[in-house]
Amino acid sequence: MPEWLFSFWPGRSAYKDGLPWLAFEAREWMDSFLNRDMTVFEWGSGGSTLFLAKRVETLISVEHNPEWHEKIGRLIEERGLSNCQCILKETRPGNDYFSSWPEYRGLSFKEYCQTIDSYPDESFDLVLVDGRARSFCVQHAIQKIRPKGFLLLDDSERLRYTGGIELLKNWARKDFRGPQPYVRNFYQTTVWQKPALPPLQNYKKPLESFLDR
């Protein structure tokens, strides 16, 4: 795949190229699916933010890292993408809404994960989960996605996301597995489609027992 090889050239990166750091097939799916009438929410700012903002009507992007938030915000401004709202939600001391990464031990991503709660139910055509505390993000995203809308979870092969994936067991699922730009390994990105009439089930199931990123 020439594009994969070209992504290793010096100076290339997702945010410089304005591309999502996802499996190539997942990016192709997004490119075919997105349109200017859509409202999209994402956890984890980066090249995906620039990619999405160019293709949809409204994008809400949430980031936990202040330096990264500032960098992506500058790129959004430089490229004249006025339809994107970049929100910074830093961690706080706590043991809930945790990350399994050692550097975040003792820190809570609660405010970060709950950012989507301020929007009405069934607001979003697509929610992209590609930041931290991903299973908790999935839990909060479910009610905010429109019927027949989509949730995209990157790195869905990771066992620590089992808790969030279990909440989507009644949704149609499509896995995209293969190479990603800028790295030599293969990964999996999964897209779920929300049923038109969601079955009655408890979406508030606590996830504290599941390891999460």
N, C-alpha and C positions, 0 to 999 in steps of 0.2 A: 504494500500500500504506500504509494509515493508520499501522500500527505503525512502519514505517520513518520516516515523517515525524515521529511523536511522539518518536522516539529522539533528535531534534535539539533538543528542548526544553532550556532551561538546567538544569543540574544532573543531567542524565541521564548514566549511564555503565554499562558492563557490570558492574562489581563492585558498584555501588550497586543496580542492578536485579537482580543475581543471575542474569545471563543470559550464555551463551557468546557470544563475539564471532566468530560464524561466519555464513555465508550462512543466511538464514532457513529454507530448505528443509532444510539439514543439521541445524539445531536441531529442526525438526519431526520429522525422522527419528530423532534421539536420543530425543526425548520419547516416540515410539511404541515404540522398541526397549527402552529401559532398564526394569529392574524391580528390586525389593528383594532379589532373590536373586543379584545380579551383583556381581562384583569388577572394579573399573576402575582403570586407571593413567593418569596424565596428566603430560606435561612442559609446564610453563607454567601457573602458578596465576593465578586471576583470577575473573571472573564465572562461567566454566565450572566452577570448583571448587565454588562455592555451588550451581549448578544440578545438578551430578552428585551431590553429597553428599545432596541431598534425594530422590534417586531410586534409589540403589543401596544395597547392603548395606555395601560397603567401598570406599573411595576412597583411593588413594595419589597425592599430588600433589607434584611436584618443582619447585622454583624456584631460580634462580641469584642473584637480586637480594635481598640481606638486608632492605632497606627494604620492598620489595613483599611479601616473605615474611611480615614482621611484620604488615603491614596486612591481608593476607588471613587470616592466623592469628587476628587479633583479630575479624574478621567471622565466621569459623567459630565461634569461642567465643561471641560475642554471640548467634548464631542457634541455639546449642545443637546443632550438628552434630557429634556425638561419634564418628561413623563415618569421619571423614576424618583421615588422617595427612599433615601438611604437612612436607615434608623440604626443608631448605636445603642446596644443594650449590654452593658458589661456584667461580668460575674459579680456575685456577692458571697460573703462567707455563708456556708451552709452545707448540709449533706443531702438535701433533696435536689431533684433535677440535676443529677450528678453526671460527670464524665468519667470514663474509665482511664483516660490518659493521666499518667502520674503528675504532670505539670498542673493539672486542675484539681488535684486532691483537696478536699475541704472547701471547694467553691461550688456555688449553685448557679445554674443557668435558668432559674425559674422565670425571671423577667424576660429573658431572651425568648424562651419557649412560649410564654404567654402573650407575646406581642400581638399575635394574630387574633387573640380573644377580643380585642377592641373593635374588630370589624364584624359586620352582620353575618349571620349564618348564610351559607350558600353564596358567598361574595366572589369566589375565585374560580376561574376556568382551569387553572393549573397551580399547584403548590409544589415547589421544588425543595426537597430536604437534602441539603448538602453541607451542613455546618456541624455544630456540636449537639450533644444530647439528642440524637436523632429520633430515638423511639418516643421520647417525650414530645418532640415536635410533631410527629405523626399523630399522636393522641389528640393534640390541640387542633390539628389541621382538619380532621375528618368532618366536623360539622360545618366548616367554613367553605368546603368545596361544593360547587353546584352539582346537582344530579347530572350524570354523564360527564362530569369534569374529571380531571386527572390529578394524581399524586405521583411524583417522581422521587425515588429514593436512590441515591448513588451509593456504590459499594455495598449493594444489598446482599452480597455473598457472606458478609460478616455475621457470625453467630450472635454477636452482642446486639444486633438489631431484631432479634427474634420477637421480642415483646411488641414492638411497633408493627412488625409484619403480621403477627397474629391478629391484630385488630382489623386487618384488611382482608381476611380470609374469604369474605363473601363478595369481594370486588373482582372484576376481570383483571387478569394479570398478563403482562408481557415482559419477558426478560431480554435484555440486550447484553450479550457477553462478548468481549473482545478487547482489542487494544485501545488505549487512550493516548491522546497526544502528550508529548513531553516526558513520558515514562515508558519503560520497556516491558512492564508486566501487563497481564490481561486482568480486567476487572468486570464486574457486573453492575449494570444500572437497570432498575426495574420501574415500570410504569403500571399503575393500577387505575382502572376506570370505576368511578363511583356508580352504583346502580341507580337507575331512574327512581326506583322506590326502595330505599334502603331498608333492610330487615330490622325489626326491633331487636336491639341488643344494647348491652351496657358499654358505651364508648368511654365511660369514666373509669374503667378498670385501672387501678394503680399499677405503675410500672416500676416501683422501687426495687422489686425483686430481680429485675433484669439488668444485666450489665449493658451499658450504653457508651457510645463514643463521647 
